[in-house]
Amino acid sequence: MNKSELVDAIAAKASITKKDADAVLSAAVDAIIEAVSAGDKVTLVGFGTFEARQRQEREGRNPSTGKPIKIPATTVPAFSAGKLFKEKVAPAKEEKEEKATKSKAKAKK
């Protein structure tokens, strides 16, 4: 799903125009970027957390020469999915078995 498809889905779910949905989505993304770049953590309960994480200096290798190089410390954006999001993407084993049992029962009918 790309941004325009997401805007379409938001507009349909919220019963607003695509233009308004695009404005809201853009404003939300901008606010998250500004907060994380300022060092704040943005938590959307059930969805996840956006934050800046520190990467320490480390040693790597130049792929063309194989010589070791120093990769400097840096700050990177990170996202951690929330519990609800994780459960939707990868249902618990019991839920998968329950769905499989229901599917088999429907197939037999």
N, C-alpha and C positions, 0 to 999 in steps of 0.2 A: 504494500500500500504506500503510495506516495502522498505528498502534501495535498494535492488537489482531491484525491480520493478521500483523504481524511477530512478535508473541509466539507465534502459532499455528505459524508456520514454524520458529521457534527450537525450540519444544517438540517438533515432529515430527523435526527434524534431530538434536537432541541426546538424544532419547528421555527427556525429562523432562516434568513436569507443566506445564500452562500457568501455574499460580501461581508455580512456581519460575522459569520462563522470564521472566515479567513482573518478578519480583524482581531477576533478574540483569540484564535490560535496563535497568530503572530505575536500578539501582546503577551500571551502566556509564555511562549518560548523565549521572547526577549527578556521577560522578567526573571525567568529561571537562569538564563545565561548571565545576566547582570549580577544576580545574587551569588551564583557559584563563583564567578570571576572575582567577586569581592571577598571570597572566603567563607561565605555562608553556606549552610546546608539547607536544601529545599526538600521537605518531606510531604508527599501526597499519600495519606493513609490508604492502604489497600493497593496502591499503584507502585510506589517505590520512592527512593531517595536519590537526589542528585547532589553530588559534592565534589570538592577538589581534593585530590590525593597527591601526596608527595612521593616521587620516585627517587630513590637514592642513586648516587653515582655508581656505575658498574662497568665491568670490563666486557667488551664485545670483540668481534673479529671483523675485519674488513673482508667482505666476501670475495673481492677480486684478488687480494694478495694473501689473505689468511693471517695478516699481522694483527696483533692485539691492539685495540684502541680503547680509550676511555670515553664512556658515554656519560655526559654530565647529568647531575641531578636536575629534575624538572617537576613541574606541577601539571597534572593531567585531570581532565574531567572524568567522573566515574558515575555510574548508575547502578544501584542495587535494587532489584525487583522486590516488591512487598509480598507478604504472605498470600494475599488474595490473588495477585497476579501470577505468582508461582503455581498456585493450586489450579488456576484456570488453564495454564499452559501444560502443566504436567500433573494431572489428577493423581491422587493417592492410589496405591496399588489396589486397595479394597474397592474404590470407585470404578477403576478400570475393569475389575473382575465382575462387578455388579452390572456394568454396561454391557459387557460381553455376554453375560448370562441372559440379559433382556433381549439382546440382538438374536441370540440363538433360539430363544423361545418364540420370537416373532417369525423367524425363518421357518420354524417347524409348522406354523399355522398355515 
